[in-house]
Amino acid sequence: MAKKNYAMTIDLQACIGCAGCAVTCKNENNTDDGVNWMHYTKKESGQFPNIRYDFMPTLCNHCDHAPCVMACPVTAMYKDEDGLTLHDADRCIGCKACMTACPYGVISFNKKDPHQYWNENNAWSELSATPKEVQESAGADLPYYNPERDYNYEAIRYRGIVEKCQFCDHRLARDEQPYCVERCPSEAMYVGDLNDPDDKIHELLKYSHEGLKEELGTKPKVFYLRKFSK
């Protein structure tokens, strides 16, 4: 079977800036507070009523020439046969060399022991209860764990290692889109196979597009469609 070459498109004119991709990513991949596989940048400018709001999702770019892979001394960061940049949690020694090498700042370090329940002491706002308080009031544990992530990667990562977006490779293996793509309310995101001439991604790439920091030669494979602010 011919190998795939996965890439993502994000249409910034279709994106409504809801950050739903970041929330669904956390649900799917069991990331702890302070650890994010899907990031975003936002900028507000102008004065009412002439306000401009720029929002841009950011994540691992699964670069063809991935600096994190080249920097990792134990091959915990590696390229798979389908072009994904993946992380092996069992090999990782937590040296953070990949974090230093990544020019996109999308690799997180896990500072906490793994847990399957939502038991944080931090409230989202001054008016809300903490997850721990909610659990105590309800008399029940709040699940913080999606077992499907355990298909081909540690479902909950160890303390003292890094982690990052895996393009929901467990879903791609079932011919499903990453969860951020599936749950996007404006259908602004898509992952396709660049090696398949019939894949929808080729139609999407007919729009003007560019990757982040392409001048570095990393060859990122997250393409932002239509005009956006750097």
RAHUGI-V241548 format. One record per residue. PSI is psi in radians with two decimals (999 if undefined). Layout:
# RAHUGI-V241548
psi = <PSI | PSI>
This chain:
# RAHUGI-V241548
psi = <2.33 | 2.51 | 2.64 | 2.90 | 1.51 | 2.49 | 2.82 | 2.54 | 2.49 | 2.00 | 1.88 | -0.26 | -0.42 | -0.52 | 2.31 | 0.07 | 0.52 | -0.26 | 0.30 | -0.54 | -0.69 | -0.69 | -0.83 | -0.57 | -0.77 | -0.71 | -0.73 | -0.63 | 0.15 | 0.80 | 2.46 | 2.96 | 2.33 | -0.11 | 2.13 | 2.33 | -0.48 | 2.13 | -3.13 | 2.71 | 2.56 | 2.62 | 2.30 | 2.39 | 2.82 | -3.12 | 2.58 | 2.35 | 0.12 | 1.31 | 2.39 | 2.33 | 1.98 | 2.23 | 2.30 | 2.00 | 2.46 | 2.57 | -3.13 | 2.32 | -0.02 | 0.87 | 2.51 | -0.68 | 1.26 | 2.02 | -0.56 | -0.65 | -0.75 | -0.51 | -0.42 | 2.14 | -0.18 | 0.31 | 0.57 | -0.53 | 2.26 | 2.83 | 2.32 | 3.13 | -0.27 | 0.25 | 0.06 | 2.54 | 1.96 | 2.88 | 2.31 | 1.83 | -0.53 | -0.50 | -0.45 | 2.35 | 0.06 | 0.50 | -0.28 | 0.25 | -0.63 | -0.66 | -0.69 | -0.65 | -0.52 | 2.11 | -0.03 | -0.17 | 0.67 | 0.28 | 2.30 | 2.71 | 2.29 | 1.91 | -0.06 | 2.73 | 2.52 | 2.55 | 2.64 | -0.04 | 2.62 | 1.73 | 0.52 | 2.69 | 0.04 | 2.25 | 2.62 | -0.52 | 3.00 | -0.36 | -0.05 | 2.75 | 2.80 | 2.72 | -0.68 | -0.72 | -0.66 | -0.75 | -0.77 | -0.68 | -0.69 | -0.38 | 0.47 | 2.68 | 2.49 | 2.04 | 2.46 | 0.77 | 2.17 | 1.88 | -0.34 | -0.46 | -0.35 | 0.00 | -0.80 | 0.35 | 2.69 | 2.14 | -0.65 | 2.09 | 2.77 | 2.71 | 2.43 | 0.20 | 2.94 | 2.95 | 2.79 | 3.05 | 2.32 | 0.24 | 0.50 | 0.94 | -0.45 | -0.51 | -0.71 | -0.59 | -0.37 | 0.25 | 0.61 | 2.68 | 2.68 | 2.67 | -0.58 | -0.65 | -0.81 | -0.62 | -0.04 | 2.09 | -0.34 | 0.15 | 0.77 | -0.19 | 2.63 | 2.49 | 2.26 | 3.08 | 1.95 | -0.37 | -0.16 | 1.91 | -0.30 | 0.00 | 2.51 | -0.42 | -0.50 | -0.59 | -0.72 | -0.64 | 0.01 | -0.36 | 2.74 | 2.40 | 2.79 | 2.76 | 2.94 | 2.35 | 0.76 | -0.41 | -0.26 | -0.18 | 0.28 | -0.31 | 1.10 | 2.61 | 0.48 | 2.02 | 2.22 | 2.09 | 2.46 | 2.96 | 2.41 | 2.83 | 2.30 | 999>
